């Protein structure tokens, strides 16, 4: 039997809570750099918001850090889908 579980939350927090090789599919659509903000200016997690980086290099660097962590939790046959 196949089980599907959808997890919604900050990917850094959610991924950190998952064991190695435990996920078959990661599908994500991170915000574009400096295009849209989902959190109000006074939100406590505002500084962590993906897309609020000050340069394209910082934005891509942050995404690459996430990819390394996603690689840890993906099964050997798992897939990563990033929609930009």
DABEL-V348096 format. One record per residue. N is the residue number from 1. SS is DSSP state (H for helix, E for strand, C for the rest). Layout:
N:SS
N:SS
//
This chain:
1:C
2:C
3:C
4:C
5:C
6:C
7:C
8:C
9:C
10:C
11:H
12:H
13:H
14:H
15:H
16:H
17:C
18:C
19:C
20:C
21:C
22:C
23:E
24:E
25:E
26:E
27:E
28:E
29:C
30:C
31:C
32:C
33:C
34:C
35:C
36:C
37:C
38:C
39:C
40:C
41:C
42:C
43:C
44:C
45:C
46:H
47:H
48:H
49:C
50:C
51:C
52:C
53:C
54:C
55:C
56:H
57:H
58:H
59:H
60:H
61:H
62:H
63:H
64:H
65:H
66:H
67:H
68:H
69:H
70:H
71:H
72:H
73:H
74:E
75:E
76:E
77:E
78:E
79:E
80:E
81:E
82:E
83:C
84:C
//
